[in-house]
C-alpha cells in the first residue's frame, strides 16, 4: 500500500475529513487530496511532517511504504534498511525470560501486573522529583 492510500485510511479511522486535517496541518486541502488520490509517497517532507503531526501519527509508519514504492520505480538502486538493530539481551533479561516461560499463564499475568505497578510507582517518583 502506498503512502497516500494509507494516509486516507488513517484520516477515516480517526473520524476526520481531509479538510479538517489540512486545516490542522496548515496546508492547502488540495495538496492533501492530491497526495491521497494519487496514492503517492511523493510529497515535500515538511508538508508530510505537518500532516503526521496533525494526525498525531509517527512519520515512521510511512517509511517502509515509501521505500517500497521507491524501489519498485528504481529496482537497481542500492538497498537501505530502516530497521534498527536491537541490542543483545543481558544475562539478567535472558534469565527472567527463562523463569517466566516456566510459569503458568495465571502466574505470568500476576508478574506482568506487578511489573506494571512497579513501573507506575517509578514514574510517580520521577514526577515528584521533577516537581520538587
Secondary structure as UniProt FT lines:
FT   HELIX           3..13
FT   TURN            14..15
FT   HELIX           18..25
FT   HELIX           29..37
FT   TURN            38..39
FT   HELIX           45..55
FT   HELIX           60..73
FT   TURN            75..76
FT   HELIX           91..101
FT   HELIX           105..131
//
